[in-house]
Amino acid sequence: MKPLGDSNTHKIYLAFLWHQHQPYYKDLKTGQAILPWARLHATKDYYDMAAILEEFPKIRLTINLVPSLLAQLEDYAQNRCTDPWLEKTLLPAKTLSPKDQCWILENFFFCNWDTKIFPNPRYSQLFEKRGKYVSKNELERIRTYFSPQDFLDLQVWFNLAWMDPLWQEKEPLISHLYKKGRDFSEGEKIMLIEKQKEICKLTIDKHKELWEKGQIELSTTPYYHPILPLLCDTDSAQMAMPGSMQPRKRFQHPEDAQQQIEKAVNYFEKIFGKKPIGMWPSEGSVSEEMIPLLENAGIEWAATDEAILFNSLKLPRGGSPNLKKEMAYQPFWAPQKLGEKKLQLVFRDHGLSDAIGFVYARTEPKKAVDDFLHRLVKILDNWHEDRPPLVPIILDGENCWEHYMNDGLDFLRILYQSLSDHPQIETTTIGNYINKFPAKQSLEKLWAGSWINADFSIWIGQHEDNRAWELVSEARDFLGEYARQHPEKSNDPNLISAWESLYIAEGSDWCWWYGDQNSTAHDEVFDQLFRNHLKNVYSFLNVDPPEKLNIAIKGKEQKRQYLPPVDFIYPKIDGLITNYYEWRSGGIYQILTSGGAMHQAENFLNAIYYGFDLENLYLRLDSKIPFNKNELDLSEIKIKISFLDPPNQELQIEWSPKEIEHNLQPQQVKAIFLNAKGETTQISNIAAKKIVELSIPFSYLGAKPDEPIEFSLTIIKNGLQIERWPHQSTILFRRPTETFHLEHWTV
């Protein structure tokens, strides 16, 4: 190693970039966040990751803040947003309904048990009382064992456990609650929630203060955290994933990528008083197509992973260590078509960054820091450049700490103090380094990929991912066409909200959970929220969202009794159960319980039967109360059968207005078929007595033998949708061929 001296060439410049991000949980229509993590990470991570630097004035680093996260923190601080966990917390414990009690017992232990529950005796006691692994059915019994004080203590502890240890040291209320430990009051609970909202505001204020002082640099990410290369062109995935399965329709909207970038930069200027010059593109994702978009927005540097550099230079990732140091620990100019140098790229040290993110949580803090420093100073071995190496350490600034004891506070204090005292290491912001030591070399080509495996396989390529992209593409086409046809509405708040909903759906977080690489206890929630954002694109403009947006992508809908057809059927369309065998060979979707929050406690329908012969589709609907019972006012009810394949067709069943009560004549039913061209045809073969039976010629649908037919059914009462079946899927079959009955024949 070179001897120490005064020259900058004898030290390492260490550039931390802590990336702070949460998905956009808020539904723009309802104003409610569907999950609480933006609020809870504010009290556990976002404030203290900045505030701790006041203890270490020599430390300089970069914090990357995603604008959509900051917007959510602003909403909480200004009481413009709530979430189910917050709402359940604020309910007085003595007034909790049995349903509320079950919900709290199911959801108020969502945290790392080892670091948040077990170290706190009262929280641990409540956890053991509930049980580690319990079914929803068991909660009804278990809740009776909990007193109102138990529930009040649980309401407090769930929120208190998400308070960083730094708050225990500096905030009297938090210190008091931790010391008290149990038997909390409703007043103390309210004060804790008010402190949470205050911290959401303080988080933004503290980052602004430290940026103005020069101790930190703030960088940003495109507003709703989209994968920019895929917004520019989904085909960019082919560079790293040649031959991979792609969405049926190519998504190519660089103007959306530009909008996401400009919204982020402008929001930063509004909140912090100046624009950022640096960016961590979502998931470190880069491509050549996005470079001019960053430059046009005034971005001077962007960061990604070292594997992107090695692929761009066609170097093996496990190649010569010396070559790696010389190439990776310096900035490069991004490729320029016109030869003008504008944007510099820096590349994260993959191993050291992942050591903090995934390894050191299981190690004693001092030992972990010693290992980190040992690996760091080895970089100076055989360093032959005439300027010091830049070592970027880039990782999430929130998620890893819940796996560390004491929320990582002990590790960070030892790390920052050791770096402050180290003669060979100087911490820096990325902006300061590239200003002092600008890039010398330019990349001729830039590999299109992310920090994960240098590709985009997390976000595109699998069936669920591609399905999500197809839905986004359809919503984008609809919205673009609407805007072109209504130029006078460019400033209409509803149109603006529709665009905003689309940009939210373009975020990376939804496809992170699609496919088989990642999963969470809230898969179904993420899936529903993604589709809600897309539904809002249409509903803000008073257009009914496509039926396909009611279908789950993740495929975790509650299973019900579902049997497909096994032979042709030839039912008599009379509205009665003529005989047992009439529908026996058909398919059935049995509605056992109501499903999802949109449904009423009592379902209107009991079952959907379907079947066919060679020329007709037959449908039978069974209701809980027979259709010919006089107490039903069927004029309030409309049944809509939506066909997704062949697409854009539907059948509407409705009844005539109800006559006076003493008139025992059944209400008259009619069925209207609407094809994809907007043409209507009245279905003559329908009867509604005890049950509803009807037939639809396959010729109406335009489906040929062996082609798919896919549909769902909704119940509308007085204009409001009250049921949908199947809840988040469809009934799917193929128009039968002449040999269908032979394919299912058994001895």
C-alpha positions in Angstrom: 0.0 0.0 0.0 1.2 3.5 -0.7 2.5 5.5 2.3 0.1 8.0 3.8 0.6 11.6 2.9 -1.2 14.8 2.4 -2.2 14.1 -1.2 -5.8 13.2 -1.9 -4.5 10.2 -3.9 -3.7 8.5 -0.6 -7.2 8.3 0.7 -10.5 6.7 -0.3 -13.6 8.9 -0.9 -16.5 7.0 0.5 -19.9 8.0 -0.9 -22.9 6.6 1.0 -26.3 7.0 -0.7 -29.2 6.0 1.4 -32.3 5.5 -0.8 -35.6 6.2 1.0 -38.7 5.0 -0.7 -42.1 3.4 -0.2 -44.8 2.6 -2.8 -47.6 5.1 -3.2 -50.2 3.6 -1.0 -52.8 6.3 -1.3 -55.8 5.8 -3.5 -56.6 9.2 -5.1 -60.3 8.5 -5.2 -60.7 7.6 -1.5 -57.8 9.5 0.0 -56.9 6.5 2.1 -53.5 4.8 2.2 -54.1 1.1 1.9 -51.0 0.2 4.0 -49.3 2.2 6.8 -45.6 1.8 6.0 -44.8 5.3 4.8 -46.1 6.7 8.2 -44.3 4.0 10.3 -41.0 4.2 8.5 -41.0 7.9 9.0 -40.9 7.3 12.8 -38.5 4.4 12.5 -36.1 5.4 9.8 -36.5 8.5 7.7 -36.0 11.2 10.4 -33.3 9.5 12.4 -31.2 8.5 9.3 -30.7 12.2 8.8 -30.7 13.4 12.4 -28.0 11.0 13.6 -25.5 12.9 11.4 -25.6 15.8 13.9 -23.6 13.6 16.2 -20.9 13.2 13.5 -20.1 16.6 11.9 -17.3 15.1 9.8 -19.6 12.7 8.0 -20.8 13.7 4.5 -23.3 11.6 2.5 -26.1 11.6 0.0 -29.7 10.8 0.9 -32.0 9.9 -2.0 -35.7 10.8 -1.4 -38.4 9.6 -3.7 -41.0 12.5 -4.2 -44.0 10.2 -3.9 -42.8 9.2 -0.4 -42.4 12.9 0.6 -45.9 13.6 -0.7 -47.3 10.9 1.5 -45.4 12.2 4.6 -46.8 15.7 3.8 -50.3 14.2 3.6 -50.0 12.6 7.0 -48.5 15.7 8.6 -51.4 17.8 7.3 -54.1 15.2 8.2 -54.9 14.7 4.5 -54.4 10.9 4.6 -55.2 8.0 6.9 -54.8 4.2 6.7 -56.6 1.2 8.2 -54.0 0.7 10.9 -54.2 4.4 12.0 -58.0 4.3 12.0 -58.1 1.1 14.1 -55.5 2.6 16.5 -57.7 5.7 17.1 -60.8 3.7 18.0 -61.4 3.7 21.8 -60.4 0.2 23.1 -63.6 -0.1 25.1 -65.8 0.4 22.0 -64.1 -2.0 19.7 -66.5 -4.3 17.9 -65.8 -8.0 17.6 -64.8 -7.4 13.9 -62.4 -4.6 14.9 -60.9 -6.8 17.7 -60.2 -9.6 15.2 -58.7 -7.2 12.7 -56.3 -5.7 15.3 -55.2 -9.2 16.5 -54.5 -10.2 12.9 -52.7 -7.0 11.8 -51.0 -5.4 14.8 -48.1 -7.8 15.0 -46.8 -7.0 11.5 -43.2 -6.2 12.2 -39.9 -8.1 12.8 -40.7 -10.2 15.8 -37.1 -10.7 17.0 -36.3 -7.0 17.0 -39.6 -5.3 17.7 -41.8 -7.7 19.7 -39.6 -10.0 21.8 -37.4 -7.3 23.4 -40.5 -5.6 24.8 -42.1 -7.7 27.5 -45.7 -6.4 27.3 -45.8 -6.6 23.5 -44.3 -10.1 23.6 -46.9 -11.1 26.2 -49.7 -10.0 24.0 -48.2 -11.8 21.1 -47.9 -15.0 23.0 -51.5 -14.6 24.2 -52.7 -14.3 20.6 -50.3 -17.1 19.3 -47.7 -16.9 16.6 -49.6 -18.6 13.8 -53.3 -18.4 13.9 -56.0 -18.6 11.3 -58.7 -16.0 10.8 -61.3 -18.5 12.1 -59.4 -18.8 15.4 -59.3 -15.1 16.0 -63.0 -15.0 16.9 -62.3 -17.3 19.8 -59.0 -15.7 20.8 -60.4 -12.2 21.0 -62.6 -13.1 23.9 -59.4 -13.7 26.0 -58.3 -10.0 25.5 -59.5 -7.3 27.9 -60.1 -3.7 26.7 -56.8 -2.8 28.4 -55.0 -5.6 26.4 -56.4 -4.1 23.2 -55.4 -0.6 24.2 -51.9 -1.7 25.1 -51.7 -3.5 21.7 -52.8 -0.4 19.9 -50.0 1.6 21.6 -47.3 -1.0 21.2 -47.8 -1.5 17.5 -47.1 2.2 16.9 -44.5 2.5 19.7 -42.4 -0.4 18.4 -42.0 1.5 15.1 -40.4 4.4 16.9 -36.6 4.6 16.4 -34.4 4.2 19.5 -33.2 7.8 18.9 -36.7 9.0 19.9 -36.4 7.1 23.1 -33.3 9.1 23.9 -34.5 12.6 22.9 -38.3 12.6 23.2 -39.8 12.6 26.7 -43.2 11.1 25.6 -41.6 8.1 23.8 -39.2 7.6 26.7 -42.1 7.7 29.1 -44.2 5.2 27.2 -41.3 2.7 26.8 -40.6 2.9 30.6 -44.3 2.6 31.5 -44.6 -0.5 29.2 -48.3 -1.3 29.9 -51.6 0.0 31.1 -51.5 2.9 28.7 -54.3 5.5 28.6 -56.4 6.6 25.7 -54.8 10.1 26.1 -51.3 8.7 25.8 -52.3 6.8 22.7 -53.6 10.0 21.1 -50.4 11.9 22.0 -48.3 9.1 20.4 -50.3 9.4 17.1 -49.9 13.2 17.1 -46.2 12.7 17.6 -46.1 10.4 14.6 -47.7 13.1 12.4 -45.2 15.7 13.8 -42.3 13.4 12.9 -43.6 13.2 9.3 -43.2 17.0 9.0 -39.9 17.1 10.9 -38.5 14.5 8.5 -38.7 16.9 5.6 -37.5 19.8 7.7 -34.4 18.0 9.0 -33.3 17.0 5.5 -33.7 20.5 4.3 -31.7 21.8 7.2 -28.8 19.4 6.7 -28.8 20.1 2.9 -28.6 23.8 3.5 -25.7 23.2 5.9 -23.8 21.1 3.3 -23.6 18.0 5.4 -25.8 16.0 3.1 -26.7 16.2 -0.6 -30.2 15.3 -1.5 -30.8 13.4 -4.7 -34.1 12.2 -6.2 -35.8 9.5 -8.2 -38.5 9.8 -10.9 -41.7 10.9 -9.1 -43.6 7.6 -8.7 -40.5 5.3 -8.9 -41.0 3.9 -12.4 -38.4 1.8 -14.3 -37.4 4.5 -16.7 -35.9 2.3 -19.4 -39.2 0.3 -19.6 -41.3 3.4 -19.8 -39.1 4.6 -22.7 -39.4 1.2 -24.4 -40.3 -2.2 -22.9 -38.1 -3.8 -25.6 -35.1 -2.4 -23.8 -35.4 -5.6 -21.6 -34.2 -7.6 -24.6 -30.6 -6.4 -24.3 -30.1 -8.4 -21.1 -32.9 -10.9 -21.6 -32.8 -11.8 -25.3 -35.8 -14.0 -26.3 -37.7 -13.4 -23.1 -41.5 -13.2 -23.1 -42.7 -9.7 -23.5 -46.1 -8.0 -23.2 -48.3 -8.4 -26.2 -48.2 -4.7 -26.9 -44.9 -2.8 -26.7 -45.0 0.1 -24.3 -43.0 3.0 -25.6 -43.7 6.4 -24.0 -40.5 8.3 -23.3 -42.7 11.3 -22.8 -44.1 9.7 -19.6 -40.5 9.0 -18.4 -39.7 12.7 -19.0 -42.8 13.7 -17.1 -41.9 11.5 -14.1 -38.4 13.1 -14.0 -39.6 16.7 -14.4 -42.3 16.2 -11.7 -39.6 15.0 -9.3 -37.2 17.8 -10.0 -40.0 20.5 -9.7 -41.4 19.0 -6.5 -37.9 19.0 -5.0 -37.5 22.7 -5.8 -40.9 23.4 -4.2 -40.2 21.5 -1.0 -36.5 22.2 -0.5 -36.0 25.5 -2.3 -33.5 24.1 -4.9 -33.3 21.5 -7.6 -31.3 18.3 -7.2 -28.4 17.6 -9.5 -28.2 13.9 -8.7 -30.5 10.9 -9.3 -30.7 7.3 -8.3 -33.0 6.0 -11.1 -35.5 3.6 -9.7 -33.8 0.3 -8.8 -30.6 1.7 -10.4 -32.2 1.1 -13.8 -30.5 2.7 -16.8 -30.5 2.7 -20.6 -29.2 4.9 -23.3 -32.7 6.2 -24.2 -33.2 7.8 -20.8 -29.9 9.7 -20.7 -31.0 12.8 -22.6 -34.2 12.9 -20.5 -32.1 13.3 -17.3 -29.8 15.8 -18.9 -32.8 17.9 -20.1 -34.0 18.1 -16.5 -30.6 19.4 -15.2 -29.4 16.2 -13.7 -25.6 16.1 -13.6 -25.0 12.6 -12.1 -26.8 9.3 -11.8 -25.9 6.1 -10.0 -26.3 2.5 -10.9 -24.7 -0.9 -10.1 -21.1 -1.9 -11.0 -22.5 -4.8 -13.0 -23.9 -2.2 -15.5 -20.4 -0.9 -15.9 -18.9 -4.3 -16.5 -21.5 -5.2 -19.0 -21.1 -1.8 -20.8 -17.4 -2.4 -21.0 -17.9 -6.1 -21.8 -15.9 -7.0 -18.7 -16.7 -10.2 -16.7 -18.1 -9.3 -13.3 -15.6 -11.7 -11.6 -12.7 -10.5 -13.7 -9.3 -9.0 -12.6 -9.6 -7.3 -9.2 -7.2 -4.6 -10.1 -9.1 -3.9 -13.3 -12.3 -3.7 -11.3 -10.8 -1.1 -8.9 -9.4 1.0 -11.6 -12.7 1.0 -13.7 -15.4 0.9 -11.1 -14.2 3.4 -8.5 -14.4 6.4 -10.8 -17.2 8.2 -12.6 -17.8 7.9 -16.4 -19.4 10.2 -18.8 -22.6 8.7 -20.2 -22.7 8.0 -23.9 -23.3 11.1 -25.9 -24.7 11.1 -29.5 -23.4 14.6 -30.1 -20.2 14.3 -28.1 -21.2 16.8 -25.5 -20.4 15.7 -21.9 -23.3 16.4 -19.6 -24.2 13.4 -17.4 -21.7 11.5 -15.2 -22.4 7.9 -14.0 -21.2 6.4 -10.8 -21.4 2.7 -9.9 -22.2 1.1 -6.5 -19.9 -1.3 -4.9 -22.2 -4.3 -5.0 -20.4 -6.4 -2.3 -19.9 -3.7 0.3 -23.4 -2.3 -0.2 -25.0 -5.7 0.1 -22.9 -6.5 3.2 -24.7 -3.7 5.0 -28.1 -4.5 3.5 -28.1 -8.3 4.0 -25.2 -9.5 6.1 -24.1 -7.3 9.0 -27.5 -7.5 10.8 -26.4 -11.0 12.0 -23.0 -9.8 13.2 -22.0 -7.9 16.4 -21.8 -4.2 15.4 -18.1 -3.6 16.2 -17.1 -6.8 14.3 -19.3 -5.8 11.3 -17.7 -2.3 11.2 -14.2 -3.7 11.4 -14.9 -6.0 8.5 -16.3 -3.2 6.5 -13.3 -1.0 7.1 -10.9 -3.8 6.4 -12.5 -4.5 3.0 -12.6 -0.8 2.2 -9.0 0.1 2.8 -7.8 -2.9 0.7 -9.1 -0.9 -2.3 -6.0 1.3 -2.0 -3.7 -1.7 -2.7 -2.2 -1.3 -6.1 -4.2 1.9 -6.8 -2.3 3.6 -9.7 -4.6 6.4 -10.7 -3.5 10.0 -10.1 -6.7 10.8 -8.0 -8.4 9.0 -5.2 -11.0 6.2 -5.8 -14.7 6.9 -5.3 -16.4 4.0 -3.5 -20.2 4.4 -3.7 -22.2 2.5 -1.1 -25.8 2.5 -2.2 -28.7 0.7 -0.6 -32.2 1.2 0.9 -32.0 3.4 3.9 -35.0 1.9 5.7 -35.7 -1.8 5.1 -32.5 -3.4 6.4 -32.6 -1.8 9.9 -35.5 -3.8 11.1 -33.3 -6.8 11.0 -30.6 -5.1 13.2 -30.9 -5.0 16.9 -31.7 -1.5 18.2 -32.8 -0.7 14.7 -29.2 -0.4 13.5 -28.4 2.6 15.8 -25.5 0.9 17.4 -24.0 -0.2 14.1 -24.4 3.3 12.5 -22.8 5.1 15.5 -19.8 2.8 15.5 -19.5 3.1 11.7 -19.8 6.9 11.6 -17.4 7.4 14.5 -14.8 5.0 13.0 -15.0 6.7 9.6 -14.7 10.1 11.3 -11.4 9.0 12.9 -10.0 7.1 10.0 -6.9 8.7 8.3 -7.4 7.0 5.0 -11.1 7.4 4.4 -13.0 10.6 3.7 -16.8 10.6 3.4 -18.2 12.7 0.6 -21.4 13.5 -1.3 -21.4 12.2 -4.9 -22.0 15.8 -6.1 -18.9 17.1 -4.3 -16.7 14.3 -5.6 -17.6 14.7 -9.3 -17.2 18.5 -9.0 -13.7 18.0 -7.6 -12.8 15.0 -9.8 -14.9 14.9 -12.9 -14.9 11.9 -15.2 -12.0 11.3 -17.5 -13.5 8.6 -19.7 -16.8 8.2 -21.6 -18.8 5.0 -22.1 -19.4 4.2 -25.8 -22.3 2.0 -24.9 -24.6 1.8 -21.8 -26.0 -1.6 -20.8 -29.7 -1.5 -20.2 -30.4 -3.1 -16.8 -30.9 -2.6 -13.0 -29.0 -3.2 -9.8 -30.5 -6.7 -9.7 -28.7 -9.0 -12.0 -28.1 -6.2 -14.5 -31.5 -6.9 -16.1 -35.2 -6.1 -15.7 -36.4 -9.7 -15.0 -38.1 -8.6 -11.7 -40.4 -6.2 -13.6 -41.1 -7.8 -17.0 -41.0 -11.1 -18.7 -43.1 -13.3 -16.4 -46.8 -13.7 -17.2 -48.0 -11.6 -14.2 -45.5 -8.8 -15.0 -46.5 -8.7 -18.7 -50.2 -8.7 -17.8 -49.6 -5.6 -15.6 -47.8 -3.9 -18.5 -50.6 -4.7 -20.9 -53.2 -3.1 -18.5 -51.1 0.0 -18.1 -50.7 0.2 -21.9 -54.4 0.0 -22.4 -55.1 2.7 -19.8 -52.4 4.9 -21.4 -53.9 4.5 -24.8 -57.4 5.4 -23.5 -56.1 8.4 -21.6 -54.0 9.7 -24.5 -57.0 9.4 -26.9 -59.3 11.1 -24.4 -56.9 14.0 -24.0 -56.6 14.4 -27.8 -60.3 14.5 -28.2 -60.8 17.0 -25.4 -58.1 19.6 -25.7 -60.3 22.1 -23.8 -60.0 19.9 -20.7 -56.3 20.1 -20.3 -56.6 21.9 -17.0 -59.6 19.9 -15.8 -58.9 18.6 -12.3 -60.4 15.2 -13.1 -58.2 14.8 -16.2 -55.2 15.8 -14.2 -56.1 13.2 -11.5 -56.6 10.6 -14.2 -53.0 11.3 -15.5 -51.7 11.2 -12.0 -53.4 7.8 -11.4 -51.7 6.5 -14.6 -48.3 7.7 -13.5 -48.8 6.0 -10.1 -49.5 2.7 -11.9 -46.3 3.1 -13.9 -44.3 2.8 -10.7 -42.0 -0.2 -10.2 -43.5 -1.4 -6.9 -46.4 -3.3 -8.4 -44.4 -5.5 -10.7 -41.9 -6.1 -7.9 -44.5 -8.3 -6.3 -45.8 -9.9 -9.5 -44.1 -13.0 -10.8 -42.5 -15.7 -8.6 -39.4 -13.8 -7.4 -40.9 -11.8 -4.6 -43.9 -12.3 -2.3 -45.3 -10.7 0.8 -48.2 -11.2 3.3 -49.9 -8.3 1.4 -49.6 -9.6 -2.1 -53.4 -9.4 -2.6 -53.4 -5.8 -1.2 -50.7 -4.7 -3.7 -52.5 -6.3 -6.5 -55.8 -4.7 -5.6 -54.2 -1.3 -5.2 -52.4 -1.4 -8.6 -55.7 -2.2 -10.3 -57.5 0.5 -8.3 -55.0 3.1 -9.6 -55.7 2.0 -13.1 -59.5 2.0 -12.5 -59.1 5.6 -11.3 -57.8 6.5 -14.7 -61.2 5.8 -16.1 -63.5 6.6 -13.2 -62.1 10.1 -12.8 -63.4 10.7 -16.4 -66.8 9.1 -15.6 -66.0 6.1 -17.8 -66.6 2.6 -16.4 -63.3 0.8 -15.9 -62.8 -2.3 -18.1 -64.1 -5.4 -16.5 -60.6 -7.0 -16.7 -59.4 -4.6 -14.0 -61.6 -6.6 -11.5 -59.5 -9.7 -12.1 -56.7 -10.5 -9.8 -53.2 -10.7 -11.4 -51.4 -12.3 -8.5 -53.8 -15.2 -8.4 -54.5 -15.5 -4.7 -58.3 -15.2 -4.7 -60.0 -17.3 -2.1 -60.9 -20.7 -3.7 -64.5 -21.7 -4.0 -66.3 -24.7 -5.3 -65.7 -24.6 -9.1 -66.4 -27.4 -11.5 -66.0 -27.2 -15.3 -68.4 -28.7 -17.9 -67.8 -32.3 -18.8 -70.4 -32.9 -21.5 -73.0 -31.1 -23.7 -76.2 -30.0 -22.0 -79.6 -29.4 -23.5 -81.6 -27.6 -20.8 -85.2 -26.5 -21.2 -85.3 -22.7 -20.8 -88.3 -22.3 -18.5 -86.9 -20.7 -15.3 -87.5 -23.9 -13.4 -85.3 -26.8 -12.2 -87.1 -29.3 -14.6 -85.0 -32.3 -13.5 -81.8 -33.1 -11.6 -79.9 -34.1 -14.8 -80.7 -31.0 -16.8 -77.6 -29.1 -15.7 -75.6 -32.0 -14.2 -72.9 -32.1 -17.0 -72.5 -28.3 -17.1 -70.0 -26.2 -15.1 -70.8 -24.5 -11.8 -69.3 -21.7 -9.8 -70.6 -22.1 -6.3 -70.8 -18.9 -4.2 -70.2 -20.1 -0.7 -69.5 -16.8 1.1 -69.3 -13.1 0.2 -65.8 -12.2 -1.0 -63.9 -8.9 -0.6 -64.8 -5.6 0.9 -67.0 -4.6 -2.0 -69.6 -7.3 -1.3 -72.6 -7.2 1.0 -72.7 -9.6 4.0 -75.7 -11.3 2.3 -75.1 -12.3 -1.3 -77.9 -12.0 -3.9 -76.7 -15.1 -5.9 -76.0 -18.6 -4.7 -74.5 -20.2 -7.8 -73.7 -19.6 -11.5 -74.2 -22.6 -13.8 -73.0 -22.6 -17.4 -72.7 -25.2 -20.2 -73.2 -25.5 -23.9 -74.0 -27.6 -26.9 -72.3 -27.0 -30.3 -74.2 -23.8 -31.1 -75.2 -22.2 -27.8 -73.9 -21.1 -24.4 -76.4 -21.8 -21.6 -76.4 -19.8 -18.3 -78.4 -20.5 -15.1 -78.4 -18.1 -12.1 -79.6 -19.3 -8.7 -80.5 -16.7 -6.1 -80.9 -17.0 -2.4 -84.5 -15.9 -2.7 -86.3 -17.4 -5.8 -86.7 -14.8 -8.5 -90.4 -15.3 -8.6 -91.0 -14.4 -5.0 -93.1 -11.3 -4.7 -91.1 -9.7 -1.9 -88.2 -9.1 -4.4 -88.3 -5.8 -6.2 -86.3 -6.9 -9.2 -86.7 -3.5 -11.0 -83.9 -2.4 -8.6 -81.6 -5.2 -9.9 -79.6 -5.4 -13.1 -77.3 -8.3 -13.9 -74.4 -7.7 -16.3 -72.4 -10.5 -17.9 -69.2 -9.0 -19.3 -67.2 -11.0 -21.9 -63.5 -10.4 -21.8 -62.9 -12.9 -24.6 -64.1 -12.3 -27.3 -63.7 -8.8 -25.8 -65.9 -5.8 -25.4 -69.3 -7.6 -25.3 -71.8 -7.8 -22.6 -75.3 -9.1 -21.8 -77.6 -7.1 -19.5 -80.6 -8.7 -17.7 -83.2 -6.5 -16.2 -86.8 -6.6 -15.0 -89.8 -4.4 -15.6 -90.9 -2.0 -12.7 -92.7 -3.7 -9.9 -96.5 -3.5 -9.9 -98.6 -2.8 -6.8 -98.1 -5.2 -3.9 -101.4 -7.2 -4.4 -100.6 -8.0 -8.0 -99.1 -11.5 -8.0 -97.9 -11.4 -11.6 -94.1 -11.9 -11.8 -92.1 -9.0 -13.1 -91.1 -9.4 -16.7 -87.5 -10.0 -17.6 -85.5 -9.1 -20.7 -82.0 -9.6 -21.8 -80.1 -7.3 -24.2 -76.8 -8.4 -25.9 -74.4 -5.7 -26.8 -71.6 -6.7 -29.3 -68.2 -5.1 -29.8 -69.6 -2.8 -32.5 -72.1 -1.3 -30.1 -75.0 -3.2 -31.8 -77.8 -4.5 -29.5 -79.9 -7.7 -29.9 -82.6 -8.8 -27.6 -82.2 -12.4 -26.4 -85.5 -14.2 -26.8 -84.6 -17.5 -25.2 -84.7 -16.4 -21.5 -86.9 -17.3 -18.6 -87.0 -16.1 -14.9 -89.2 -17.9 -12.5 -87.5 -19.7 -9.6 -84.2 -19.4 -11.4 -82.9 -17.5 -14.4 -82.1 -19.5 -17.5 -81.1 -18.3 -20.9 -79.1 -19.3 -24.0 -76.8 -17.2 -26.2 -75.8 -18.3 -29.7 -72.1 -18.6 -30.1 -72.6 -16.7 -33.3 -73.5 -13.6 -31.3 -70.1 -13.8 -29.5 -68.1 -14.4 -32.7 -66.2 -17.3 -31.1 -65.2 -20.1 -33.3 -64.8 -23.8 -32.1 -61.9 -24.2 -29.7 -61.5 -20.5 -29.2 -61.6 -19.1 -25.6 -64.7 -17.6 -24.0 -64.2 -15.7 -20.8 -66.8 -13.9 -18.7 -67.7 -12.5 -15.3 -71.0 -11.4 -13.7 -71.9 -8.4 -11.7 -75.0 -7.5 -9.7 -76.0 -3.9 -9.9 -78.6 -2.5 -7.5 -80.0 1.0 -8.0 -76.9 1.8 -10.1 -74.4 0.5 -7.6 -72.3 -2.6 -8.1 -72.9 -4.8 -5.1 -71.5 -8.1 -6.2 -69.0 -9.5 -8.7 -68.5 -13.2 -9.5 -65.9 -14.6 -9.6 -64.7 -11.9 -7.2 -61.2 -11.3 -8.8 -61.1 -13.8 -11.6 -63.3 -15.1 -14.5 -65.1 -18.1 -15.8 -63.0 -19.4 -18.7 -63.7 -22.2 -21.2 -63.3 -22.9 -24.9 -66.2 -23.1 -27.4 -66.6 -26.9 -27.8 -65.7 -28.9 -30.9 -67.7 -31.9 -32.0 -65.4 -34.2 -30.0 -65.8 -32.4 -26.7 -67.9 -35.1 -25.2 -65.4 -37.7 -26.2 -62.5 -35.9 -24.5 -64.3 -36.1 -21.1 -65.9 -39.6 -21.6 -64.9 -42.1 -19.0 -65.9 -45.8 -18.3 
